[in-house]
Amino acid sequence: MATIVQPEDLFDLRPLAQPVSDGQRVYYVESLLDQQKNASQAAIYSVQLADGSDRRRWSPAGVSVNELALSPSHHYLAFSGVVDEHAQLFLVPLNGGAPEQITRGDADISQLNWEANADVLYFQTTTGAKKPEKLPSAQVVDKLQYKMNGRGVLPQGLTYQCIRYQCASRDQSVVLERDEPFTVTDANAQGLLFDTQRLPEDEHDFSEGVYWHPFDGTAERLINAQLPAGSFGLGQLAADGQHVLMWGQDNHIPNVSQFHAWLGNLTTGELTDLTAPRDVEVGDMLAIDSQQRQSGKFLAWLTQNTFLTLENEHGRLNLVSQSLDGDAQPHPLLAGDRAITDFSVVDEETIVFAETTMTSVSRLKALNVATGAERDLINPNAVYEAKHALVAGQRFTFKGAANWDIEGWYFPPVTAAAQHPAVLYVHGGPQVDFGYGFYHEIQFLAGQGYGVIAINPRGGNSYGQDFETAVIGHYGEGDFEDLMLGTDAALKLDPTIDAGQLCVTGGSYGGFMTNWIETHTTRFAAAVTQRSISNWISFYGTSDIGYFFTPWELKQDMTNIDVLWKFSPLAYVPNATTPILVLHGEEDLRCPTTQGEEFFVGLKEAGVETQLVLFPKSNHELSRSGLPNLRIERLNRINHWFQDHLPAKEEA
């Protein structure tokens, strides 16, 4: 008999990422949660490209890997790995030999990029960090963007460097140095590509550009100069060294303009939107909790004239091929009810990729581009998947607010019952989407006897620009109605759901919406709000993104606090009656801890049954990458709150 999913199963999951291949073997990063260390760890393994056999480990024990990069010559595998709290650079010769640690500094190494056609590696680091002092000292802040979730108060006075490492001579030299952060994405013998904030001194300008930095000392060039107000990154040089493939948005609607693939020309300065006029999003906005250490690669060159894009469409992540010929139509190479979580090009005929589905955690495959045939390579989660009762969501559609078509998935409980509870789960963002990936938390809830209702209300991703924009300035309106109508539709889909035993939960935007539901309806028996927003007025000045995210999403700033209060669930807390658990990380700077605390105090004052749970050493990413023991405790507390507050089932 299959076993139901438990919180502790997080220790059994093995997500795969960053696959690369030399044509003989496929190298990849395999992550796990280490119970003894209470931390996420990762190592590099490889298997034969032909059949997935002969699994070997390449990274040393005791070193947790962040990223890897294969040299174009296939002579070396470079990777960064954590040693004594700092990421260091390692190099492994693929013809034999142990990994060699190249750096031993007190600053992290990141962004590994090989020069085209040479055994020359570029990596990034920083200098100028203050050494720890024996006594505490004050921190002086003079910028609006002075903190970041997961990092705390941002360091000042750093110098950001890109260093060139010559494998043959072992020489290291600084090739780019700036006072502001930047990210190198590609390089050749003539120069490198990097992206950075275009006007770092303007704290209300959020444009980002891709720049060409030539090694001959001539001036840097902004590749997207024809659209300077946009946000561009992930630049990749074509084989001709003149064309640049980029990922970017024009920012005509701040924060929610679709990301497309763009082509820049180093010689002419011409800039072309390669995705338009298709109404699709290039990138991964899928809301799942099972993946780790993905490369963040959303586009790549397949040939000099053909490129690949990872596209988010109706809850799927598809890999699409497109020619630069104007009349050529995009061609999906990898599609279907799944998510392609990472990929790389081996050659014109072969792509290696990692995928997930609703019932498969993560597995590695290879694609024959010409025939479309897919070849299984390795699935380290196969035994787990075979032994556990995993539920595939049933897709359903319904008419939402204003008669819009809305999509959702219903995950029935593992064990059928004449009557059972159900959980409405609201995703974050709101510009993300539920879909065809493995979601451990949903599987856990289904195993505990709940039906799980996962809906993509207006404002989410993967349904076009107008759908994503619909929530701007309208939080708690059409999106709330979509969720309520979607709950009605799920009740019709599964008549065994007990309408008196409905629960609701969500985090971030999903936490805001849980708070909104708490204060605007009494149809739910129990609620759990996580890393939520309750008060847009205080959020504006305390969140790491408050001063710009609030005007972007609500179209309001601090000059109109009456409207900000109208959008705040805290304003309606006297209407609340549903027992609600408030979960928050003590180090959350995105939706600051005070948001949960304010809502908790308001609920207590209103006489609502509630409890506040604060998680130490936890930021906004607790549910996805927080300390394993606290992730497990969080899941148990959600389940116990629901169980303790569900009304008794009616006797037949």
N, C-alpha and C positions, 0 to 999 in steps of 0.2 A: 504494500500500500504506500502511495506517495506521501511524503512528509510536507506539512504546511511550512511556509516561509516564516522564519523567526527573525527578530532584530539581530541576534548574534550571527546570522548568516552573512552579515557584512564581511566577516572575516574569511568567508569561503569564496567570495567573488573575485574574479581575476580579469579586470578590464585590460584590453590591449590597445596600443596607440603607436603612432609615429613609425609605421612600417616603411622600410627602404630595402632595396635589393641591388646586388651586383650582377644579377642574371643567373647566379648559381644558388645563393642563399638569400633568405629574407630575414632581416634584422628588425627587432621591434622591442618596445618597452612594455613590460608586464607589471602591473601594479597590484598591490595587496595591502590590506590593513593588518598590521602586526599587533597581535593582542598583547604580547609581552612589552613591547615598546610603546603601546598605545599611540601608534602613529602610522601614517601612510608611508609605504616603502615601495621601491621599484627597482627592477633589474632589466638588463638587456639580454635577450635570448635570440637564437636564430634557428630556422629550420630550412630544409631543402626546398627551393622554389618548385621543383618538379613534382614533389608529392607530400611535402610537409613532414618528412621524416628527419631523423638525426637531430633532435633538439639539443642545443648547446647554450651554455651561459657564457657571456662575454664580459660582464661587469664584475668587479671583485666583491666578495662578501663584505658586509659592513658599510658599503657605499650605496646610498639611495640615488638613483638616476633621475635627472630632470629632463634632459633632452639629448638626442643623438643626431649625428650628421655623417653621411657616407661620402667619402671623397669621390669626385668624378672619375678618377683613375681606378677606383676600387682597391686602392692600396691600403687605405686607413679608415678606421671608424673612430670618429671623435665623439665624446660625450661629456656632459657636465654631471657631476655627482657630489652629493653633500658629504663633506669630511669635517668633523668638529664644527658643525653649525654653518659652514660656508660651502657654497658650490664651487668646486674646483674643476679644472679642465683635465681630461684624460685622453690618451691616444692609444689605439690598439692597431698594430699591423695585422692585416687580415691573412698574411701568408705565414703567420705563426708568431708567438711571443705573447707575453703578459701585458695587461694594460699598464701604461706608464702615466703617472701623475705629472702633468706639465706645470701647473701653477700651485702655489702654496700660500697665497695671500690671505688677507683678512677682509677681502671684499668679494662678493659673489661674482661668478662668471656666468654669462648668458649669451643668447643669440649667436649660435654657431653657424657660420656660413663658409662654404668652400668656394674658392675662386674657380671660375670656369676653366677647365683644361689645365689645372696645375694643382700640385700638392701644397697649396697655400691656404691656411685657415684664418678666418677672421672671427674674433670674439669680442664681447663687450664687458666692461667692468667700470668701477668708479674709484676715484681717489678723493682725499680730503675729508673723510668721515672723522668726526670727533671721537677721540678715545674715551672710554668710560671714565667718569670721575668718581673719586671716593665719596664726595658729598653731592647731594642733589643740587641742581641749579635751575634757575628759571629758563623757560623757553619764550623767546620773543617772536610774536607773529605779526607780520605786516602784509600778508596776502590773503585774499579770500579763499583760495584753494590751498589750505595749509595742512590738511589731514586727509587720510584715505583709509577706507575700510580694509582691514587686514594688515595695515602698515602703521597706523597711529599718526602722530604728528610727523609730517614729512621733514626729512633732514635738510638743512640749509648748508650752502657752501660746498656742495659736491661738484666735482668735475667728472664729466661722463666721457668715456674713452672707447674707441674701437681699436683693437690691437691686431696686427698682422703677425701670424706665426708661420715661418718657413720650415716645413718638415725636414728638408734635407740638411739645412745648416743649424736649425733650432733657434734661429734669430727671431727676436720679437721687437716690433716697432709700432709706435702709435701712429695711426694713419688718419684719425679723426678725433677731435677733442672739442667738446662744447660745454657751456655752462648749464644747458637745459637738457632734459632727457631726450633721447632719440633711439630709434630701433633700426639697425642694419638688416636688410632682407636679402641682398644679393650682391655679387661682386664679380668683376673680371679684371684683367691685367691693367685696364685703363682707368678704372674707378669703381665706386660702389654706390648702391642705392640705400637711402635711409628715409624713414618718415619721422616727422616731429610736428609739434604744435607750431603753426605758422607765425602767430603773433603772441609769444609767451608773455609779454608785458601787458597785453590787453586782457584783463581778467573776465571780459564778457565776450571775447571772441574764441570760438571753439573749433575753428578751422584747423585741419591738419593736412600737411602736404607730403608728397613723395619727392625727394631731392636726389639729383645726381651730383656726386662729389668726385670730380676728376682728380687723378693722382698727379697730373702735370702742373698743378698749382693755379690753374685757371678758375674762374668763378663757378660756384655751385649754381645749379639750375633747378627751378621748381617745375617738375614735369607736368603738373596740373595747373599751370599758370593761366590757362584759359578759363579755369573755374576755381579761382583762389579761395573762395568762401566755402568750398566743399571740404569733406573729410576723406582723405585717401591714405592707403597703406598697402602692405604686403606686395611691394613692387618686385616683379620678376623679369629679368632681362631675357629677350629672345636670343636665339643663336646668332643673329646678325649683329647683336650688340647695339642696335639702334632703337628697337621697339621695346616698350615696357608694358607688361600686363599688370594691372592694378585693381585693387578692391576699393570701392569708394561710393560715396553718396554726395549729392549736390547740395544737401542741407536746405532745400527750399522749404521743408517743414522741419524745424529743429528736432533732432533726436529720432524721428520716425521716418525720415526719407529713406526709401529702399536703398539697400546696398546693391550695386551692380558691378559687373566686370567692365573695366575701362582700358583703352589702349592709348599710351602716350608715345610720342616720337621725339627722341633726343635731338634730332637734327632740325626738324621743322617746328616743333612745339605743338603740333596738332594733337588734339585730345578727342577721343571718340568713345561714346557710350556703346559698348558691345551688347549689352543686355536689352536695351530699349529696342522696340516698343513693348517688349514682353513685360507683363505686370507680375514679376516674380522677385523674390528676395534671394540674393546670393549670400550664403553664410549659414551658420548653424545657430538657430535660436530655439532648439528643441529643449523642452523642460524634462530632464531625466536626472536621476541621482546616482547612476551606476558607473559613469565614465570618469577617467582620470588621465591627466597629462597628455591631452590631445595636442597635436601640433598647432592647431589654429589655422591650418592651411585650407583655404576655400577656393583657390584657383591655381592652375599650373599650365605650363606649355606641354602639349603632347608632341607636336611637331612645330616647325618654323611657322606654319600657317594654320595650326589648329590648337585650340586651348580647351581646358577643362574648367568647369565651375561646379561647386557644391551648392545645390539649391534647395531651399526650404519650401516645400509645397504640400499643403493640406496635411501637415503632421508627418511628412516624410522628408528624408534628406537624400536627394538624388544626385548622382554624378552625371553631368551633361557635357557632351562634346559639341563644339561649335567651330566652324571654319571662319577665317577672316574674309572669305569671299562673300560679298554682299548678298548674294541670292541664296546662300546655303542656309538651311534650316537647322536649328539646334537638334541634337540627337541624344536622347537619354541612353547612357551606357549602363548605368546601374540605377534601377528604379524599383518600384513595388512597395509593399507594406513593410518597410524597414528603414533604418537610418544608417547611412554611410558615415561613420564617425571619424575616419581618417583615411588617407590614401597617399600614394606617390607613384610617379611614372617610372617604370623600369626601362622601357624603350617604346618605340612607336606601336608595338604589338601587345605590350603587357603592362598591366596596372596591378599593384598590390593594395589591398584595402582591408580595413576593419569594419565590421558591421554589428549592429544590434537590432533585435526585434522585441516585441512585447514579451516574448517568452525565452529569449536567448540573450544572455548577458553581453557577450562579446566574443567574436571569432574572427580569424584571419583567413583571407581568401586571395586568389589571383584571378584576374580577368584577361581572357584573350580578346583583344579589341576587335580583331577582324571577324571572329565568329560569334562573339558574345558569350562564349562558354565560360562558366565560372568553375574554379577548382578550389575545393576545401583544402586548407593547409593545416590549421590547428585550432582546436577549441578547448582551452584549459578548463572551461566551465561545463563540459559535456556531462560528466558524472553528476555534478550538482543539479543540472537541468533535468536529467533523467530521474533523479530520486525525489524531486520536489514537485508538488502540485502547483503548477504555474497557469495563470489564467490569461487568455487573450481577450482584449477588450472587444466588445461588439460595437461596431460603428453605427451611429444613428444620426439622423439630421432632423431638424425641426424648424419651425418658423419662429424667429426671435422678435425682438422689438422692431416695429415698423415693417414687419413681414420679411425681415432679412432671413436668408438661409444660414443656419448655424449648425456646426458639426460638433459631435462629441463621441465619447466612447463609454460604454458601460461594462465594468468588470464584475461579473456575478460572483457571489461568494463561492469558495471552493466546495463547501458542502451545502447542497440544496436544502432549503427549509420551507415549510408552509408559509411562514412569516419570518422576516429578518430585517435588521436595520440596514441603512445605507448611508454613505458619506459623500456629500458634495465636496469635491476637492478643487480648490480654485488656484490656478497657477499664478506665478509672480509676473514681474515685468512692468507693465502689462504686455510689452512687445515681445512675448515669447509664445510658445504653443505646446500643448500636449500632442502626443503622436505615437509613432511606431518605434519606441525604444523601451528598453528594460527599466522599469521603475520599481525598485525594491520596496519602497514604502507602500505603494499601491498593492503589490503582491502580498505584503504582510497583512494589510487590512482585509484583503479578500480571504486570506487564510483564517482570519479571526471571525469570519462569519458576516462581514459587511459586504454589501454591494457597493462599488465605488463608481461615482459619476464624475467623469472628467470631461469638461466642456471647454471649447475655445470660444469665449464670448468676443464680441467686437472689441477692437483695441489690440488683439493678439496678432501674431505673425503668421505668415504662410498663406494668406487669403487675399493678398493684393493691397495696394497702397490705400485705397479708400477705406477698406475694412480696418486697417491698422490705425488710420487717422481718426476714425469715428469717435474714439474715446477722449480725444484732446479737448479739454474744456468741458467735458461731460462725464467726469467720474461719478459713479453711483447712479447713472441714469439708464441708458440703453444697455450697458454691460450688466447692471443689476437685473434688469428685466430679462435679458438673455439667460442668465443663470437660473432665475426662477422658472421661466418657461422650459428650460432644459431639464430641470428637476421634474416638472410635470411630465415631460416626454419620457423620462426614464421610468417613472412610475407606471406609465402605460406600457412601456416595453417589458417591464418585469412586474407583473401583478403581485408577486410574492413579497415585494418591498412593503414593509409596514410604514405607512405614511406618518404614523405617530412616533416612529423611531428614526427620524432623519437627523443626521449630524452634519456639521460643516467645519471645514478647516482650510487653511491656506497660509502662505508666507509671503512677506514683502507686499507687493500689490495684492496678492491673495490674502494677506493679513489685513490690509486695508478693507478689502471687500468682505472678509469675515466680520470685521468690526461694523461695517455698513449693514450687513445682513442682521447682525445682532441687534442693531438699533432701528431696523426698519421692517422686521417681520417677526412673528412668533411661531413660525411653522417648524422650526428646528428644536429638537429636544436637548441637544448639547452642542457646544462649539469649542473649538480650540483655535486661538489666534496666535500666529507666529511671526516674529520680527516684523511687526506691523507698523502702519502709520495710523495715528488716531487724531493728530492735531497738526494741520498744515501750517499754522502760524508758528509754532515752536519748531517744527521740522525745517522751516525755511532757514533758520539761523543756526541749527545744531547738526544737521546732516552734512556729510562730506560733499553731497551734491545738491543740497537744499536750495541754494540761492539761484541755481540755473535750472534744475529739474522742475521745480515748482512752476515757474513761468512757462516752461516748455509744455508741461502736461496740463496745467490748469488755466494757462493764459492769464495768470494773476501774479502780482508781486506784493510786497509789504505795504504798498500804498493803498491797498484795498483789502484790509483784514476782514471786513464783513463777509466778503465772498469766500476768502480762505476758510473762515469759520463755517460757512454754509457747506463747504465740501468736507468738513471734519466730522468723522463719526462721534467724536467726543461731544459735539454740540447736541447730539440726539440721545445721549446716554440715559436720560430719564425715561426713555421709551423701552429700554432694555429689560428683558425678563429671563432670557435663556441662560442657564448655567454655562459659564465660559471660563476656560483655562487660558491664561496669558503666558506665553513662552517667549523669552528674549535672551539673547547673548549679552553678557556684561561688556563686551568689547565691540559691539555692533556700532559702527559709525555711519552706516548707510541709512538704516532706520534706527536712530539712536535708542538706547535703552529707555530713555525718558518717555518715548512714545508708548511703550508698554506700561510703564509706571503710571503715566497720566491716565491711561484708560482704566487701569486697575483701580486707582483711587476713585475715579468717577463711578465705576461700577459698584464699588463698596458703598459709596455715598448714596447711590440709588437703590441700595438694598438687594443687589443681584448676587447670587451665589457665584463666587469667583475665587481664583487663586493665582498668584503670580509666582512663576518659576524662573529664576535667573541662572544662566549657565556660565560658570567662570571660564576664562581663557577661550571665549567663543565670540566670533564676529558674525557678520551677516551670512557667512557660508556654512554655518553649523550643520545644516541638514545634508550638505553635499561633501564637505571636506573638513568638518570639525573633528575634534578628538573622538576616536571611536567609542570610548566608553560613554561619552555624553550623547553621541548620536543614538546609541542603544537606549540610554535612559529616556531620551526625548520620545522615541517611538513607543516605549512602554507607558510613559505618562499620557500620551495621546489616547492610547487604547484604554487605559484604566479610567481616564476621565469619561470617555464615551460610555464604557460599560457601567460605571457607577451612576450615570445620570440618564440612562435609557429607561423609559417607563416599562413596567412589567408587561409582558406579552399577554394578549387576551387569550383566554382558554377557548379552545374550539367548541 
